[in-house]
């Protein structure tokens, strides 16, 4: 397999990658999926806002998808981690952590992103369970409970406005001195949203389910869930240096999921901030179809 030139290699075997692989497999393309087996939502107990799969575990959805995708005989899966991608005049060369080299005519980056957890005890343990990034994915399950937003400045103001729709018992935790404008603070207070500027020491939880915030001064706040937008970084070893990023730091793609590097595509969470399973599936399907069309055009 390592001496073969695949039609396409997909880096990342979660929702975007598997959707692309299905489109390519159904197009009778020789496809290799390389996946490390560590999706970013591995702690999330239930997936929502995905019709036909609402309430299922992300792992169950992914397992069923993998089974269906690998039923296509031209699609293969290798558990490994891509450490380098190079483009020559004719094809791409990929090197993995195991030391294996692969070649492909087209490559899809469906790697997701690495979430960068703040240095708050218990935060990482609650991430995806009761520390949440998206109200459309998880807001309904914690509706009308005591909720919090962790953040500061413009981003925190917008997130607080959004979460206020799911609960009237909402507090913004700035984790230090507020950078809200006077107008923003007054708007929040007029909606009954408290602003607490104390620094957070710990998230007290039970198996990832939040119970209390403990502040540096020893005081505490009871809380059911905390919404937070945290920074991220790419698996940079998989992104060629001449592949452009957007101002927000995501891989720049066109409507067909093409990157700035010819033959290289990207899909899923590494390309946009709206992290939902449906968006990942949609972008992966588009990428797979576009890659197949490009291969057809190049054969003529």
C-alpha positions as a Markdown table, in Angstrom:
| # | Residue | x | y | z |
|---|---|---|---|---|
| 1 | Unk | 0.0 | 0.0 | 0.0 |
| 2 | Unk | 2.8 | 2.4 | 0.8 |
| 3 | Unk | 4.3 | 2.1 | -2.8 |
| 4 | Unk | 0.9 | 3.0 | -4.3 |
| 5 | Unk | -0.1 | 6.4 | -5.6 |
| 6 | Unk | -3.6 | 6.9 | -4.2 |
| 7 | Unk | -6.2 | 9.1 | -6.0 |
| 8 | Unk | -6.7 | 10.8 | -2.6 |
| 9 | Unk | -5.4 | 10.6 | 0.9 |
| 10 | Unk | -7.6 | 12.0 | 3.6 |
| 11 | Unk | -5.9 | 13.2 | 6.8 |
| 12 | Unk | -8.4 | 12.7 | 9.6 |
| 13 | Unk | -11.1 | 10.1 | 9.8 |
| 14 | Unk | -13.9 | 11.8 | 11.7 |
| 15 | Unk | -17.1 | 13.3 | 10.2 |
| 16 | Unk | -15.6 | 15.5 | 7.5 |
| 17 | Unk | -13.0 | 13.0 | 6.5 |
| 18 | Unk | -15.4 | 10.0 | 6.4 |
| 19 | Unk | -18.0 | 12.0 | 4.4 |
| 20 | Unk | -15.4 | 12.9 | 1.8 |
| 21 | Unk | -14.2 | 9.3 | 1.7 |
| 22 | Unk | -17.8 | 8.1 | 1.0 |
| 23 | Unk | -18.2 | 10.5 | -1.9 |
| 24 | Unk | -14.8 | 9.3 | -3.3 |
| 25 | Unk | -15.5 | 5.7 | -2.6 |
| 26 | Unk | -18.8 | 5.9 | -4.5 |
| 27 | Unk | -16.8 | 7.5 | -7.3 |
| 28 | Unk | -14.6 | 4.4 | -7.4 |
| 29 | Unk | -11.5 | 6.3 | -6.3 |
| 30 | Unk | -8.6 | 4.6 | -4.5 |
| 31 | Unk | -8.7 | 6.4 | -1.1 |
| 32 | Unk | -6.6 | 6.1 | 2.0 |
| 33 | Unk | -7.8 | 7.6 | 5.3 |
| 34 | Unk | -5.1 | 8.2 | 7.9 |
| 35 | Unk | -6.5 | 8.8 | 11.3 |
| 36 | Unk | -5.0 | 8.9 | 14.9 |
| 37 | Unk | -8.3 | 7.8 | 16.5 |
| 38 | Unk | -8.5 | 10.8 | 18.8 |
| 39 | Unk | -11.4 | 13.1 | 17.7 |
| 40 | Unk | -11.8 | 16.4 | 19.5 |
| 41 | Unk | -15.3 | 15.5 | 20.7 |
| 42 | Unk | -14.3 | 12.2 | 22.4 |
| 43 | Unk | -15.5 | 13.4 | 25.8 |
| 44 | Unk | -18.9 | 14.6 | 24.6 |
| 45 | Unk | -21.6 | 12.2 | 25.8 |
| 46 | Unk | -24.3 | 13.1 | 23.3 |
| 47 | Unk | -24.5 | 14.7 | 19.9 |
| 48 | Unk | -27.5 | 17.0 | 19.0 |
| 49 | Unk | -28.9 | 19.1 | 16.2 |
| 50 | Unk | -28.1 | 16.4 | 13.7 |
| 51 | Unk | -31.4 | 15.0 | 12.3 |
| 52 | Unk | -31.7 | 11.2 | 12.3 |
| 53 | Unk | -28.9 | 11.1 | 15.0 |
| 54 | Unk | -30.1 | 13.5 | 17.7 |
| 55 | Unk | -29.0 | 12.3 | 21.1 |
| 56 | Unk | -26.6 | 9.6 | 20.0 |
| 57 | Unk | -23.1 | 9.5 | 21.2 |
| 58 | Unk | -20.5 | 11.0 | 18.7 |
| 59 | Unk | -18.6 | 7.7 | 19.0 |
| 60 | Unk | -21.6 | 5.6 | 17.9 |
| 61 | Unk | -22.3 | 7.9 | 14.9 |
| 62 | Unk | -18.6 | 7.8 | 13.8 |
| 63 | Unk | -18.4 | 4.0 | 14.2 |
| 64 | Unk | -21.5 | 3.5 | 12.0 |
| 65 | Unk | -20.1 | 6.0 | 9.5 |
| 66 | Unk | -16.8 | 4.2 | 9.4 |
| 67 | Unk | -18.4 | 0.8 | 8.9 |
| 68 | Unk | -20.5 | 2.2 | 5.9 |
| 69 | Unk | -17.5 | 4.0 | 4.4 |
| 70 | Unk | -15.2 | 1.0 | 4.6 |
| 71 | Unk | -17.7 | -1.2 | 2.9 |
| 72 | Unk | -16.6 | 0.5 | -0.4 |
| 73 | Unk | -13.7 | -1.7 | -1.6 |
| 74 | Unk | -11.5 | 1.1 | -2.8 |
| 75 | Unk | -11.4 | 2.9 | 0.6 |
| 76 | Unk | -8.8 | 1.9 | 3.2 |
| 77 | Unk | -8.2 | 3.2 | 6.7 |
| 78 | Unk | -4.8 | 3.3 | 8.4 |
| 79 | Unk | -4.4 | 4.3 | 12.1 |
| 80 | Unk | -1.4 | 6.6 | 12.2 |
| 81 | Unk | -0.6 | 10.3 | 12.5 |
| 82 | Unk | 0.6 | 12.4 | 9.5 |
| 83 | Unk | 3.8 | 14.4 | 10.4 |
| 84 | Unk | 4.6 | 16.0 | 7.1 |
| 85 | Unk | 3.0 | 16.8 | 3.7 |
| 86 | Unk | 5.0 | 17.8 | 0.7 |
| 87 | Unk | 3.9 | 18.7 | -2.8 |
| 88 | Unk | 5.9 | 17.9 | -5.9 |
| 89 | Unk | 5.1 | 18.7 | -9.5 |
| 90 | Unk | 3.2 | 15.4 | -9.9 |
| 91 | Unk | 1.8 | 14.4 | -6.5 |
| 92 | Unk | 1.8 | 14.7 | -2.8 |
| 93 | Unk | 4.1 | 12.8 | -0.4 |
| 94 | Unk | 3.0 | 12.2 | 3.2 |
| 95 | Unk | 5.1 | 10.9 | 6.1 |
| 96 | Unk | 3.6 | 9.5 | 9.2 |
| 97 | Unk | 4.6 | 9.0 | 12.8 |
| 98 | Unk | 5.2 | 5.3 | 12.2 |
| 99 | Unk | 7.8 | 6.3 | 9.5 |
| 100 | Unk | 5.6 | 5.2 | 6.6 |
| 101 | Unk | 5.5 | 7.3 | 3.4 |
| 102 | Unk | 2.5 | 7.5 | 1.2 |
| 103 | Unk | 1.8 | 9.2 | -2.1 |
| 104 | Unk | -1.4 | 10.7 | -3.5 |
| 105 | Unk | -2.7 | 12.8 | -6.4 |
| 106 | Unk | -5.0 | 14.8 | -4.1 |
| 107 | Unk | -5.0 | 15.4 | -0.3 |
| 108 | Unk | -7.8 | 16.4 | 2.0 |
| 109 | Unk | -7.0 | 18.0 | 5.4 |
| 110 | Unk | -9.9 | 17.0 | 7.8 |
| 111 | Unk | -7.8 | 17.2 | 10.9 |
| 112 | Unk | -10.0 | 19.4 | 13.1 |
| 113 | Unk | -8.1 | 21.6 | 15.6 |
| 114 | Unk | -6.4 | 21.3 | 18.9 |
| 115 | Unk | -8.3 | 23.1 | 21.7 |
| 116 | Unk | -6.1 | 25.1 | 24.0 |
| 117 | Unk | -7.5 | 24.7 | 27.5 |
| 118 | Unk | -7.1 | 27.5 | 30.1 |
| 119 | Unk | -5.0 | 26.9 | 33.1 |
| 120 | Unk | -8.1 | 26.3 | 35.4 |
| 121 | Unk | -8.3 | 23.1 | 37.4 |
| 122 | Unk | -11.1 | 20.9 | 36.2 |
| 123 | Unk | -11.7 | 22.8 | 32.9 |
| 124 | Unk | -10.4 | 20.1 | 30.6 |
| 125 | Unk | -12.3 | 17.4 | 32.5 |
| 126 | Unk | -15.5 | 19.2 | 31.9 |
| 127 | Unk | -14.8 | 20.2 | 28.2 |
| 128 | Unk | -17.6 | 18.9 | 26.0 |
| 129 | Unk | -19.6 | 17.6 | 28.9 |
| 130 | Unk | -20.6 | 20.7 | 30.9 |
| 131 | Unk | -18.2 | 23.2 | 29.6 |
| 132 | Unk | -19.7 | 23.8 | 26.2 |
| 133 | Unk | -18.8 | 25.7 | 23.0 |
| 134 | Unk | -22.2 | 25.7 | 21.1 |
| 135 | Unk | -25.7 | 26.3 | 22.4 |
| 136 | Unk | -27.1 | 24.8 | 19.2 |
| 137 | Unk | -25.4 | 21.5 | 20.0 |
| 138 | Unk | -26.0 | 21.5 | 23.8 |
| 139 | Unk | -28.1 | 24.5 | 24.9 |
| 140 | Unk | -31.4 | 22.7 | 25.0 |
| 141 | Unk | -30.2 | 20.1 | 27.5 |
| 142 | Unk | -29.2 | 22.8 | 30.0 |
| 143 | Unk | -32.1 | 25.2 | 29.3 |
| 144 | Unk | -33.5 | 27.3 | 32.1 |
| 145 | Unk | -30.7 | 26.3 | 34.5 |
| 146 | Unk | -28.0 | 28.5 | 36.1 |
| 147 | Unk | -25.6 | 29.0 | 33.2 |
| 148 | Unk | -22.3 | 30.9 | 32.8 |
| 149 | Unk | -20.2 | 32.3 | 30.1 |
| 150 | Unk | -16.5 | 32.5 | 30.4 |
| 151 | Unk | -14.9 | 35.3 | 28.4 |
| 152 | Unk | -14.2 | 39.0 | 28.2 |
| 153 | Unk | -14.6 | 41.9 | 25.8 |
| 154 | Unk | -16.6 | 41.8 | 22.6 |
| 155 | Unk | -16.6 | 38.1 | 22.2 |
| 156 | Unk | -18.0 | 37.5 | 25.7 |
| 157 | Unk | -20.6 | 40.2 | 25.1 |
| 158 | Unk | -21.8 | 38.5 | 22.0 |
| 159 | Unk | -21.7 | 35.0 | 23.6 |
| 160 | Unk | -23.7 | 36.3 | 26.6 |
| 161 | Unk | -26.4 | 37.7 | 24.3 |
| 162 | Unk | -26.6 | 34.4 | 22.6 |
| 163 | Unk | -26.8 | 32.2 | 25.7 |
| 164 | Unk | -29.4 | 34.5 | 27.4 |
| 165 | Unk | -31.9 | 33.0 | 25.0 |
| 166 | Unk | -31.5 | 29.6 | 26.6 |
| 167 | Unk | -31.7 | 30.8 | 30.3 |
| 168 | Unk | -32.6 | 33.9 | 32.2 |
| 169 | Unk | -30.2 | 32.8 | 35.0 |
| 170 | Unk | -27.0 | 33.7 | 33.3 |
| 171 | Unk | -23.7 | 35.1 | 34.6 |
| 172 | Unk | -20.7 | 36.3 | 32.7 |
| 173 | Unk | -17.3 | 35.4 | 34.3 |
| 174 | Unk | -14.5 | 37.5 | 32.9 |
| 175 | Unk | -11.8 | 35.7 | 35.0 |
| 176 | Unk | -10.1 | 39.0 | 35.8 |
| 177 | Unk | -10.7 | 42.7 | 35.2 |
| 178 | Unk | -13.5 | 43.3 | 32.7 |
| 179 | Unk | -12.8 | 44.7 | 29.3 |
| 180 | Unk | -16.4 | 45.3 | 28.4 |
| 181 | Unk | -17.4 | 48.8 | 27.3 |
| 182 | Unk | -19.8 | 50.8 | 29.5 |
| 183 | Unk | -22.5 | 50.3 | 27.0 |
| 184 | Unk | -22.0 | 46.6 | 26.8 |
| 185 | Unk | -22.1 | 46.2 | 30.6 |
| 186 | Unk | -25.2 | 48.3 | 30.9 |
| 187 | Unk | -26.9 | 46.2 | 28.1 |
| 188 | Unk | -26.1 | 43.0 | 30.0 |
| 189 | Unk | -27.2 | 44.3 | 33.3 |
| 190 | Unk | -30.5 | 45.5 | 31.7 |
| 191 | Unk | -31.1 | 41.8 | 30.7 |
| 192 | Unk | -30.3 | 40.6 | 34.3 |
| 193 | Unk | -27.0 | 39.2 | 33.3 |
| 194 | Unk | -24.5 | 39.5 | 36.2 |
| 195 | Unk | -20.8 | 40.2 | 35.5 |
| 196 | Unk | -18.3 | 38.7 | 37.9 |
| 197 | Unk | -14.7 | 39.7 | 37.5 |
| 198 | Unk | -13.1 | 37.4 | 40.1 |
| 199 | Unk | -10.3 | 35.1 | 38.9 |
| 200 | Unk | -11.4 | 31.4 | 38.7 |
| 201 | Unk | -9.3 | 28.8 | 40.6 |
| 202 | Unk | -11.2 | 25.6 | 39.9 |
| 203 | Unk | -14.2 | 24.0 | 38.3 |
| 204 | Unk | -15.7 | 21.5 | 40.8 |
| 205 | Unk | -17.4 | 18.7 | 39.0 |
| 206 | Unk | -18.5 | 15.1 | 39.2 |
| 207 | Unk | -17.3 | 13.0 | 36.2 |
| 208 | Unk | -17.2 | 16.1 | 34.0 |
| 209 | Unk | -20.6 | 17.5 | 35.2 |
| 210 | Unk | -20.1 | 21.0 | 36.6 |
| 211 | Unk | -21.2 | 21.8 | 40.2 |
| 212 | Unk | -19.4 | 24.9 | 41.3 |
| 213 | Unk | -16.9 | 27.5 | 40.3 |
| 214 | Unk | -14.3 | 28.2 | 43.0 |
| 215 | Unk | -12.6 | 31.6 | 42.8 |
| 216 | Unk | -9.1 | 32.6 | 43.9 |
| 217 | Unk | -10.5 | 34.4 | 47.0 |
| 218 | Unk | -12.2 | 31.2 | 48.1 |
| 219 | Unk | -15.8 | 32.2 | 47.3 |
| 220 | Unk | -17.9 | 30.1 | 44.9 |
| 221 | Unk | -20.8 | 30.0 | 42.5 |
| 222 | Unk | -23.1 | 27.1 | 41.8 |
| 223 | Unk | -23.4 | 26.4 | 38.1 |
| 224 | Unk | -24.9 | 23.8 | 35.8 |
| 225 | Unk | -22.9 | 24.5 | 32.6 |
| 226 | Unk | -20.4 | 27.0 | 31.4 |
| 227 | Unk | -20.1 | 28.2 | 27.8 |
| 228 | Unk | -16.7 | 29.2 | 26.5 |
| 229 | Unk | -14.9 | 30.0 | 23.3 |
| 230 | Unk | -11.3 | 28.9 | 23.8 |
| 231 | Unk | -8.3 | 29.4 | 21.5 |
| 232 | Unk | -7.1 | 26.7 | 19.2 |
| 233 | Unk | -4.1 | 25.7 | 17.1 |
| 234 | Unk | -3.7 | 23.5 | 14.0 |
| 235 | Unk | -1.8 | 20.3 | 13.8 |
| 236 | Unk | 0.7 | 22.5 | 12.0 |
| 237 | Unk | 2.9 | 19.6 | 10.8 |
| 238 | Unk | 0.1 | 18.7 | 8.4 |
| 239 | Unk | -0.3 | 22.1 | 6.8 |
| 240 | Unk | 2.2 | 22.9 | 4.1 |
| 241 | Unk | 3.9 | 26.3 | 4.6 |
| 242 | Unk | 2.4 | 27.8 | 1.4 |
| 243 | Unk | -1.2 | 27.0 | 2.4 |
| 244 | Unk | -2.9 | 30.2 | 3.4 |
| 245 | Unk | -4.9 | 30.8 | 6.5 |
| 246 | Unk | -7.8 | 33.3 | 7.1 |
| 247 | Unk | -7.6 | 36.3 | 9.5 |
| 248 | Unk | -9.2 | 34.1 | 12.2 |
| 249 | Unk | -6.5 | 31.5 | 11.7 |
| 250 | Unk | -8.5 | 28.8 | 9.9 |
| 251 | Unk | -7.4 | 27.1 | 6.7 |
| 252 | Unk | -8.6 | 29.3 | 3.8 |
| 253 | Unk | -10.8 | 27.4 | 1.3 |
| 254 | Unk | -13.1 | 28.3 | -1.6 |
| 255 | Unk | -16.7 | 27.1 | -1.9 |
| 256 | Unk | -15.4 | 23.8 | -3.3 |
| 257 | Unk | -13.1 | 23.3 | -0.2 |
| 258 | Unk | -10.0 | 24.0 | -2.2 |
| 259 | Unk | -7.1 | 25.5 | -0.4 |
| 260 | Unk | -4.6 | 28.0 | -1.9 |
| 261 | Unk | -2.3 | 25.1 | -2.7 |
| 262 | Unk | -3.4 | 23.2 | -5.9 |
| 263 | Unk | -4.6 | 19.7 | -5.2 |
| 264 | Unk | -4.9 | 20.3 | -1.5 |
| 265 | Unk | -8.4 | 20.5 | 0.0 |
| 266 | Unk | -9.6 | 21.1 | 3.6 |
| 267 | Unk | -12.9 | 20.5 | 5.3 |
| 268 | Unk | -14.4 | 20.5 | 8.8 |
| 269 | Unk | -13.4 | 22.3 | 12.0 |
| 270 | Unk | -10.0 | 23.4 | 10.6 |
| 271 | Unk | -11.8 | 25.6 | 8.1 |
| 272 | Unk | -14.5 | 27.5 | 10.1 |
| 273 | Unk | -15.5 | 28.4 | 13.6 |
| 274 | Unk | -19.1 | 26.9 | 13.5 |
| 275 | Unk | -18.2 | 23.5 | 14.9 |
| 276 | Unk | -21.1 | 21.2 | 14.3 |
| 277 | Unk | -21.3 | 17.6 | 13.0 |
| 278 | Unk | -23.7 | 18.7 | 10.2 |
| 279 | Unk | -21.3 | 21.3 | 8.9 |
| 280 | Unk | -18.4 | 18.8 | 9.0 |
| 281 | Unk | -20.4 | 16.3 | 7.0 |
| 282 | Unk | -21.5 | 18.9 | 4.5 |
| 283 | Unk | -18.0 | 20.3 | 3.8 |
| 284 | Unk | -16.5 | 16.8 | 3.6 |
| 285 | Unk | -19.1 | 15.7 | 1.0 |
| 286 | Unk | -18.4 | 18.8 | -1.0 |
| 287 | Unk | -14.6 | 18.2 | -0.8 |
| 288 | Unk | -15.0 | 14.6 | -1.9 |
| 289 | Unk | -17.1 | 15.5 | -4.9 |
| 290 | Unk | -14.8 | 18.4 | -5.9 |
| 291 | Unk | -11.7 | 16.2 | -5.7 |
| 292 | Unk | -13.3 | 13.6 | -7.9 |
| 293 | Unk | -14.3 | 16.3 | -10.4 |
| 294 | Unk | -10.7 | 17.6 | -10.5 |
| 295 | Unk | -9.4 | 14.1 | -11.1 |
| 296 | Unk | -11.8 | 13.7 | -14.0 |
| 297 | Unk | -10.9 | 17.0 | -15.5 |
| 298 | Unk | -7.2 | 16.2 | -15.3 |
| 299 | Unk | -7.7 | 12.9 | -17.1 |
| 300 | Unk | -9.0 | 14.6 | -20.2 |
